[in-house]
Amino acid sequence: MKRRWLRFCAGALGLTLLLISACAKKDYAEAIKGNWGIELPEGCQAIYVKQSEAGFNGDSERYHVFDCSDAQGMPELVEWYDGIVKDNASYRLLDVLGVEDADYPQPGIYKKYVQSKAGGSTLVLLYSLDSKLLYVLEDFY
């Protein structure tokens, strides 16, 4: 009886963690939609997250990487322009967050999109056509 109870508790805990993880991924796509009006296509899965604690006025930095290899519609998501990532030096935000070099966008050609708001908040999207990874950099003021 005790063993059954332990198995039940372990299964319930595992299921709960799985559901929380799935909701967290979906919630951040919803946050992008709410903050920037950009709706990520179905199939984009968050694979890396790093963010600072929000300041008193809500200012913070956020960095997310999404695997969009199963997503349809990435080329039409926003009005992309061609961009080149040469090295890690151009991303102060990632330095501030303490992102490891291995988790930076790798040098190469990307589709790029930048959106700014009147208060100074900025969104940068980098999308690799080769790896199907979407890098989301947000700086809120």
N, C-alpha and C positions, 0 to 999 in steps of 0.2 A: 504494500500500500504506500509506504513512504517513497519507494523508488518510482512508482507511478506519479506521485505528486511532484517529485523532482523533475521528472521528464516533462510533465505538463507545464511546470513553471519555466523550464528552460525553453521549451517550444514557444510559449507565450511571449517570453522575453525576446527571442529571436524574431518572431513575427512583428512585434512592436518596433524593434529597431529597424527592420526592413521597411515598415510603413513610414516611420519618421524620416528615414533616408529618402524615400521616394517623394514624400511631401516636401522636403527641404529643396530638392532639385526643382520640383514644379513651382514652388513658391518663389524661387529666385528668378525664374523665367517670367513669372507674374510681376515681380518687382521691376524688372527691366521694362516690361510693358507699361507699368504704372509711372515709372520715373521718366522714361524716354519715348514712350509711344511706339516701341518696337516689339513686335510679337515674334519670338523665336519659333521656327517651324517645329512641328512634332518630330521627335526623333533626336533632337539635340539633348545630350546628357552631360551634366556637369561632371567633370573629372578632376578639377582642381579648384580650390577656393582659398583665398587669403584676403582678410580685410582687417582694417583698424577698428578700434572702438570708436563709436560716434562721439563727437565732441558735444559741448553744451548746446551749440547752435545746430547740431545735426551734421556738422562737417566730418567727413571721413573719406578714406580711400578703400576701394574694393577692386579685386582682381579675380576673375573667373575664367576658366578654360572649359569649353564645351566640345565634346566629340560630336560632330554633326554628320558623321559618315552615313547614318541612316535617315537623314533629313532630306526632304524635298523642298525646293524653293529658296535655297541660300543665295543664288545669284540675283534673285529679285527682292531680297530682304530689304535692302536700302539702296541708295544711289552710291555704289562703290566707286572708288578710283584706285588706280594702281599705286602701290606703295612698296618700298623696299626696306627690309629690316637688315641693317648692316652689322650692328653689334648691340650689346646691352646698354651702352652709354646713353641712349636716347630715351630711356624709360625711368625717370626719377621716381615715379610713383612706385615702381616695383622695388626700387632700392629702399624707399621709405617703409614699405611693408616687410622687408627682409626676405623677399622671394629668392630662392636659390637659383643660381645661373641655369641649372638644368630645366627649370620651370619657366624660363623666359621664352618668348617667341624666338624660334631659331632663325638665324640669318636666311634670307630668301625673299622671294617675291610674294606679296600678299595683296588681297583686296582690302582696302582701307576705307573707313568711314569715321568722320569726326562730327560730333554735335556738341554745341555749347549752349548754356542758358545764360540769361541776363545776369544772374548773381555770380557767375564765374564757374559754375559746375561744368565739368567736361566729361564726355563719353568718347572713348576711342575703341573701335572695333577693328580687329585684324582677322582676316579669314584666309587660311591657306587652302588653295584649290588642291594641292597635292595631298596633304595630310587630313583634310576636312576638319581641321581644328579651328574653332572660333575663340579668339582671345578678347575678353571684355575688360577694359580698364576704365574705372570710374573715379573721378575726383570731385567730391561734393563740397561746396562752400556755403 
